[in-house]
Each structure stands twice: as C-alpha cells, then as structure tokens.
Amino acid sequence: MIVFEDVSKIYHIGDAEVHALDHASINIEDGEFVSIVGPSGSGKSTMMNIIGCLDVADSGRYLLDGMPIEDYSESELAKIRSKKIGFIFQNFNLIGNLTAEENVELPMIYQKVPREERKKRVEEALERVQLGARKKHKPNELSGGQQQRVAIARAIASRPSLFLADEPTGNLDSATGKEIMKLFHELHEQGNTIVLITHDESVAEQASRSIHILDGKVLDDAGTFAGRKKVRL
C-alpha cells in the first residue's frame, strides 16, 4: 500500500541544509498496523506528511496503492487526503465552536456525502467510540481523551482505508492513552491499515511492526543503517 523508494526531503534554514529524510525506504502492506518511531527531530513527522500527501519528497519515489504520487494532480491529491486517509493528530484539531457531532460531520460535507448518510455515519462513529451521549458537547466541555475519541470518530466516519495518527496519545494520561490504543487495535482487527507516529517506545511496541528512524534515516529491524554500526534510540 505504501512504498518509499530512496526518499529524501531537505529543508533550507538560512544557509544550512537539514536532511529531514535521507534516502529513506519503507514498505507498508495493506492491513498492517505499523508504528514509525524516533526522537524529536528524527524525521518521522516529515515522513508522515509525505505519506499523508501533505508534502512531497525532493527525490526518490512514493507509491500509494502502486501509483507514484507525482502522477496525481493537486485535485486528485486532495481527494486522496479527503477519502482515503483518516488523519488523527496529537492536538485533536477540533473546531471549538462546533459540537462533537458537527466536528465529525464537517469533512463529509466537503466530500458531498448526502445529508441522511452523513447523519447515519456520525451517529455510528460516535457510538463506536462510546461518545453518543456527548454528541452535543463542544470540545471545551470534553476531556482530552474524549476530544481524541471525537477526532477518531471524525476519521472513522469518512471511511478511509488508511488511518494516519500523529502522536495520538501524546497529550493524554497513561490510562486514557491505553483506551485510545485499544480503539486503534479494534480498527486494525476490522482490516484497516494504521500508521502511528510516535516517540514513545511503549506505544510503538503495541503495533504489529515498528519502523525506527533517526536523523532522517530508516533503521532496519536490528537497529542498524545499511552497512553501518548499530545505533540505539
């Protein structure tokens, strides 16, 4: 489903070049639950942005479902982001003056899903994350864990094939974080592909497989770069 072939991304900060990704290669199969783990500044957020079609590589190839991303137009990429990928962020990204059900419904309005279908999906998604009784509440009336559940419901309602989660437990206490991870396991068991970005090894270990990244380089399963000595994160 997701293939990086020798992908690099360079940012220019003043006169300096920052290699956010340095000839990174990964392969994620349809239906996998994979964590991408590394410390702050390792390049994992850049990798997430490219996987999510929010950014493009400077060199190398990114294939999504077998198609090179560079072959898509901007409007096609927008459709992919809208329909194929469910984004879940550390800061929830909910709209403060909308209720939980309105936040879940909003992306489907842009997708032009018919009203009755939207209402059905909203109800199903909120019940699935056990927030049906709080659907009329706004974000400031919900706990952090409940806000993250709304964000997950919003992703579920759009029925994506890929869930892309960026530090989804980062702002939560450990007990709430475990509840959120349980939801991801349930989504995975239902056949969804999940890519989870995290700096937390204990969270990363809950995925079926972990991809480690350091200084923009992907490490193999033994914690080494190709042809280089072992590096511990």
Backbone torsions as a table, in degrees:
resi	resn	phi	psi	omega
1	MET	NA	-45.6	-178.7
2	ILE	-122.8	122.4	179.1
3	VAL	-132.8	123.2	168.6
4	PHE	-104.0	129.0	176.2
5	GLU	-119.1	100.1	174.1
6	ASP	57.2	46.3	-174.1
7	VAL	-83.2	131.9	175.6
8	SER	-127.8	146.6	175.4
9	LYS	-141.0	123.6	-176.6
10	ILE	-119.2	130.7	174.0
11	TYR	-108.3	139.9	178.7
12	HIS	-103.4	116.0	178.8
13	ILE	-117.6	102.4	-172.4
14	GLY	64.4	-127.4	178.2
15	ASP	-90.9	-2.5	-175.4
16	ALA	-93.9	148.4	173.3
17	GLU	-106.6	127.5	177.6
18	VAL	-111.1	117.2	179.8
19	HIS	-86.2	88.3	-178.8
20	ALA	-64.8	-38.7	170.4
21	LEU	-129.6	135.0	-173.0
22	ASP	-128.1	90.2	178.4
23	HIS	54.7	51.9	-178.0
24	ALA	-85.6	135.2	176.3
25	SER	-129.9	127.6	177.3
26	ILE	-142.0	162.7	176.5
27	ASN	-143.7	119.5	179.3
28	ILE	-121.6	121.9	-176.7
29	GLU	-82.6	155.8	174.9
30	ASP	-58.5	130.2	178.4
31	GLY	88.3	0.6	178.5
32	GLU	-79.5	156.0	170.1
33	PHE	-116.2	104.8	-172.8
34	VAL	-122.4	137.2	171.9
35	SER	-104.4	142.6	171.9
36	ILE	-111.8	114.7	-168.0
37	VAL	-124.7	139.8	177.8
38	GLY	-179.9	162.6	179.7
39	PRO	-70.9	171.2	177.1
40	SER	-56.7	133.9	179.4
41	GLY	83.4	7.1	-176.6
42	SER	-78.3	-19.9	-178.3
43	GLY	112.9	-0.4	-175.6
44	LYS	-67.7	-35.2	178.3
45	SER	-68.8	-37.2	175.3
46	THR	-62.9	-41.9	177.4
47	MET	-61.2	-42.7	178.5
48	MET	-60.8	-44.1	-178.9
49	ASN	-62.8	-36.2	178.6
50	ILE	-73.5	-43.3	176.5
51	ILE	-57.3	-41.6	-178.2
52	GLY	-81.5	6.4	179.1
53	CYS	60.5	28.9	174.1
54	LEU	-92.0	-15.2	179.5
55	ASP	-148.8	166.7	-179.6
56	VAL	-125.8	152.9	179.5
57	ALA	-74.9	153.4	173.5
58	ASP	-81.0	-30.7	177.2
59	SER	-153.7	166.0	-174.7
60	GLY	87.4	-176.1	-177.5
61	ARG	-128.7	143.0	171.6
62	TYR	-120.4	118.5	177.5
63	LEU	-109.1	127.2	176.5
64	LEU	-115.9	117.9	-174.4
65	ASP	53.9	38.3	175.0
66	GLY	83.9	-3.1	-178.1
67	MET	-109.0	129.1	175.6
68	PRO	-62.4	131.0	-177.3
69	ILE	-60.6	-31.2	-178.5
70	GLU	-66.0	-13.5	178.4
71	ASP	-82.0	-8.9	-179.1
72	TYR	-91.5	145.2	173.2
73	SER	-80.0	169.7	178.9
74	GLU	-60.9	-40.1	179.8
75	SER	-67.4	-36.2	177.1
76	GLU	-67.4	-38.8	177.3
77	LEU	-64.4	-37.7	177.8
78	ALA	-62.9	-39.2	178.1
79	LYS	-66.4	-38.4	177.6
80	ILE	-62.5	-47.0	179.2
81	ARG	-60.6	-36.5	-175.4
82	SER	-76.6	-41.0	-170.0
83	LYS	-107.8	-31.3	-174.8
84	LYS	-92.6	-29.8	-171.4
85	ILE	-116.0	128.2	174.0
86	GLY	-102.6	111.6	-177.2
87	PHE	-89.7	134.9	176.2
88	ILE	-132.6	119.2	-171.2
89	PHE	-110.4	158.8	179.5
90	GLN	-59.3	-38.7	-175.9
91	ASN	-95.8	14.0	172.6
92	PHE	73.2	-40.0	179.2
93	ASN	55.0	42.8	174.6
94	LEU	-90.8	153.3	178.2
95	ILE	-89.7	121.5	-168.3
96	GLY	-62.3	-32.2	-176.5
97	ASN	-93.6	8.9	176.5
98	LEU	-108.7	148.1	175.9
99	THR	-73.2	171.7	178.5
100	ALA	-57.0	-47.0	-177.8
101	GLU	-67.0	-33.8	178.2
102	GLU	-69.9	-37.6	176.2
103	ASN	-63.5	-40.3	179.4
104	VAL	-68.2	-36.4	-176.1
105	GLU	-75.4	-30.7	-169.0
106	LEU	-52.6	-49.9	-179.2
107	PRO	-59.6	-31.6	-179.6
108	MET	-72.6	-24.5	174.0
109	ILE	-65.2	-44.1	177.8
110	TYR	-66.4	-29.3	178.0
111	GLN	-79.7	-5.4	-179.8
112	LYS	63.0	36.1	172.2
113	VAL	-71.8	132.6	-179.8
114	PRO	-55.5	148.6	-171.6
115	ARG	-56.2	-48.5	-178.0
116	GLU	-62.9	-37.6	177.8
117	GLU	-67.2	-39.5	177.7
118	ARG	-59.7	-48.3	-177.9
119	LYS	-60.3	-40.7	179.1
120	LYS	-63.0	-47.2	-178.7
121	ARG	-64.8	-40.4	179.2
122	VAL	-59.4	-48.5	-179.0
123	GLU	-61.6	-44.9	-179.7
124	GLU	-62.8	-43.3	-176.4
125	ALA	-67.1	-42.9	-179.6
126	LEU	-68.4	-36.5	175.6
127	GLU	-65.5	-36.2	-178.5
128	ARG	-63.9	-32.3	178.3
129	VAL	-100.1	13.8	174.9
130	GLN	61.7	42.2	178.4
131	LEU	-127.5	19.5	-179.9
132	GLY	-57.4	-34.4	-178.3
133	ALA	-76.9	-11.6	-178.3
134	ARG	-111.0	17.9	-172.1
135	LYS	-64.8	-22.9	-179.0
136	LYS	-92.3	1.7	-178.4
137	HIS	-87.3	144.0	175.7
138	LYS	-88.6	162.8	-175.6
139	PRO	-51.6	-39.3	-177.4
140	ASN	-72.4	-5.4	176.3
141	GLU	-101.6	5.3	-177.9
142	LEU	-119.7	151.0	175.0
143	SER	-72.7	169.7	178.1
144	GLY	-58.8	-43.2	179.2
145	GLY	-64.1	-38.7	177.9
146	GLN	-67.4	-38.0	176.8
147	GLN	-63.0	-39.6	178.3
148	GLN	-66.8	-34.8	176.5
149	ARG	-64.1	-39.2	176.0
150	VAL	-61.7	-42.8	179.2
151	ALA	-62.2	-39.0	177.4
152	ILE	-68.6	-41.2	176.9
153	ALA	-60.2	-39.8	178.3
154	ARG	-59.9	-42.0	178.0
155	ALA	-68.3	-43.2	-179.1
156	ILE	-59.9	-42.5	-174.0
157	ALA	-61.9	-29.0	179.6
158	SER	-80.4	-5.9	176.5
159	ARG	54.1	56.1	179.0
160	PRO	-77.8	164.4	173.3
161	SER	-94.4	-14.8	-179.0
162	LEU	-130.3	125.0	172.0
163	PHE	-101.8	124.1	-178.2
164	LEU	-117.0	107.9	-172.5
165	ALA	-113.1	123.6	-178.7
166	ASP	-104.1	106.8	179.4
167	GLU	47.1	53.6	-172.9
168	PRO	-67.0	-17.2	178.0
169	THR	-108.4	5.9	-171.9
170	GLY	-61.7	-32.5	-177.7
171	ASN	-103.9	16.4	-174.1
172	LEU	-116.6	153.9	173.5
173	ASP	-71.5	167.4	-171.6
174	SER	-62.8	-39.7	-178.8
175	ALA	-65.6	-43.3	179.0
176	THR	-68.1	-37.7	177.2
177	GLY	-58.7	-39.8	178.1
178	LYS	-64.3	-37.4	177.9
179	GLU	-64.8	-40.8	179.1
180	ILE	-66.4	-41.6	178.2
181	MET	-64.0	-34.6	176.5
182	LYS	-60.3	-39.7	177.1
183	LEU	-61.8	-41.5	178.6
184	PHE	-64.3	-39.4	177.5
185	HIS	-62.8	-39.4	178.2
186	GLU	-64.7	-41.8	177.9
187	LEU	-63.6	-39.3	178.8
188	HIS	-65.8	-42.0	179.6
189	GLU	-63.0	-23.4	178.2
190	GLN	-87.2	6.7	172.7
191	GLY	99.6	5.3	-179.1
192	ASN	-81.0	148.9	171.8
193	THR	-85.7	131.0	-179.2
194	ILE	-128.0	126.8	173.1
195	VAL	-118.2	118.4	-174.2
196	LEU	-115.5	122.3	179.8
197	ILE	-95.4	127.5	-178.6
198	THR	-156.7	156.1	171.4
199	HIS	-101.2	-6.7	-172.5
200	ASP	-93.8	112.3	-178.2
201	GLU	-60.4	-36.7	-178.5
202	SER	-65.8	-32.7	175.2
203	VAL	-74.5	-44.6	-178.5
204	ALA	-58.9	-36.9	-176.6
205	GLU	-67.2	-14.9	179.6
206	GLN	-79.1	-14.7	175.5
207	ALA	-76.5	163.8	178.9
208	SER	-69.0	-27.2	-178.1
209	ARG	-153.7	145.5	178.9
210	SER	-118.1	138.4	172.0
211	ILE	-109.9	117.3	-179.0
212	HIS	-93.6	140.4	-179.5
213	ILE	-134.6	139.5	-179.7
214	LEU	-147.5	127.1	179.7
215	ASP	52.2	39.3	176.3
216	GLY	80.0	0.5	-177.6
217	LYS	-110.5	139.2	177.7
218	VAL	-86.0	132.0	177.0
219	LEU	-93.8	151.2	176.2
220	ASP	-81.0	-177.7	-174.9
221	ASP	-63.0	-22.2	-179.7
222	ALA	-88.2	0.5	-179.7
223	GLY	80.2	30.5	-178.9
224	THR	-126.3	153.2	166.3
225	PHE	-82.5	156.5	179.4
226	ALA	-59.2	120.8	176.7
227	GLY	74.5	14.2	-177.7
228	ARG	-125.9	167.4	-178.2
229	LYS	-71.8	160.9	-177.7
230	LYS	-63.2	139.4	177.6
231	VAL	-122.3	128.6	177.5
232	ARG	-100.0	136.0	178.2
233	LEU	-87.8	NA	NA
